[in-house]
Structures are given as C-alpha cells and as structure tokens.
Amino acid sequence: MSTLAPLRLLREPWNASESNQSNATAGAGGAWCQGLDVPNELFLTLGLVSLVENLLVVAAILKNRNLHSPMYYFICCLAVSDMLVSVSNLAETLFMLLMEHGVLVIRASVIRHMDKVINMLICSSVVSSLSFLGVIAVDRYITIFYALRYHSIMTLQRAMVTMASVWLASTVSSTVFITYYHNNAILLCLIGFFLFVLVLMLVLYIHMFALARHHLRSISSQQKQPTVYRSSSLKGAFTLTILLGVFFICWGPFFFHLILIVTCPTNPFCTCFFSYFNLFLILIVCNSVVDPLIYAFRSQELRRTLWEVVLCSW
C-alpha cells in the first residue's frame, strides 16, 4: 500500500508492460527520469495541516448563525471534501509507517479491504472538491450579476439539493472509477470533468472581474481618481490570478498525467513524466491546505469566529 492508494492505480499505464516501462525509462536516459522520492512524513505533515485548517472552517461555520447561508454552506462542503482527502491520506500514511517499522502486522486480505475503503473515500472527496469549486464560482457569479434576485435564485432548499446532488454524484462516480479505472473511457470522463470545471471557473471569474473593472472605471471617471482605479484593477487581477493559478497548478499536473496515460503510455518522455507522480499527489494535498486560505479565511466574519473557536469561547 502506498500513499494515496486510489491515485496509485494511475501511477503507470496499465496497457504497457513492466519491461516496456523500464526500457522506456532507460531509453529516455537522464537523471530527471529517476522521478522524485517523496517521504511519507511530508504527506503526513501536509495532511495534518489540511485537516486542522478545514476542521476549523467547518466548526466556525456551524458555530456562527450569521454564516448559515448558501455561500458558506458551499465553502463548508469544500472544507469537508478537503478534510476527507486529508483523513484518507493520514490514515494510509500512518498505516504505512507503522507497517514499515514493524509495529503493525496486517493480513493481505485486510489490507485489500482497507485499500477499497480508502479508494472510495478519496476518489469521492477529489470529485466533490472539484465540484464544489465550480459551485462556489457559480454562486459568486449569481451574487454579482443577479444581486437583487440572489435570495430568490439561490434559496436554502436549492442549495441543499445542490450539495446533496454533488455528494451523491461523487459517490457514484468514485464507485465507477474504482471498478473500471483501467478503461480509457473513464479517464477521458475524468479529464473532461476537470477541463469543464477549469473553463467554467475561468469564464465566470474573468466575467466577474470585467464587470468590477467596468464599475471602477465609471466611478473613477466621475470622481477623477484614476490612481484608485488602477490600484483596484491591479488588486482584482492579482486575486484572479491567484485563484485560477492555484487551481491549475495544484490539479493540472495530475490531469495532464491522465492525458499522457491515454495518449502516449509507452513514449519514453511520457514515461519520464510518469515518474514524478508523487509530486503531483503532493500538489493535490497542497490544494487542500490552500483552499481555506482562498475561500474561507478571507471573510472577516469567519476569521472572527475562527478566533473564538481557537480560544474555545463557545
């Protein structure tokens, strides 16, 4: 059992033999094809940080009734998704460390059952995490472009239906993935889903930024304060760059890995790229660490509640 068991299934293409893989790697030459050895302790540390962060977000939203709105419910679901990624990572890494040091001895049949449980858990959390990133983008879009009708469009009932649908779809899709992970059609569906979320976020956030920029330009022209306009535009562009940049950097390499598995499983250069699989997994775990900083901790109300939670002032 190795770190992030379900994604381990995709470490190397199943349609290329082991000998072909080794020959391709050797043929590619170069030290960079040796891959990257990521210690389990790093996965463990990042998992703990992510777990604590997202647990605080969930506790703060549940505690403060002012945060009981669709927007914060979606952020809470994103935190739960990231928390499940962390829990899966922590559980598997701890078992690996205990087994490596001979502290824990488990039968092979038990390990296989544990693998299946972790497979289901982390695949479901990865799909739901991507889904809620898209849902949050849509919610913010409605907030800006349909501000007066927001509460009639995004009712609490619709928010609950949306959240339940995402969790149900994530569970079903993870089951299908674990069962048919060796099928290229399944990988193409995952790749298509990632590209859909990426394009959705790109279009919605850029449209929101364009509207905000237009409003700032109108205000600046009326008040004759171009410096304020330029400063606000730069700040908005910087925020947008961070938002989309973090998403692409954290998720892009893994899904590019899936694309290469489908398109060039035996190519020497693709094989070299496969050898850095652990790095791509680290980036996914890092995304669970960064998400609260982007989507949750920027809210002043939530930060204040977080301090209350940390100080145990219930």
Protein Blocks (a to p, Z undefined) as FASTA:
>chain_A
ZZhkllmmmmpcfkbcfklmmmmmmmngpjklnopaddfklmmmmmmmmmmmmmmmmmmm
mmmmmlmcfklmmmmmmmmmmmmmmmmmmmmmmmmmmmmnomaccdfklmmmmmmmmmmm
mmmmmmmmmmmmmmmmmmmmmmmmmmmlmmmmmgfklmmmmmmmmmmmmmmmmmmmmmmm
mpmklmmmmmmmmmmmmmmmmmmmmmmmmmmmmmmmmmmmmnopaklmmmmmmmmmmmmm
mmmmmmmmmmmmmmmmmmmmmmmmmbmklmmmmmmmmmmmmmmmmmmmmmmmmmmmmpmk
lmmmmmmmmnopZZ
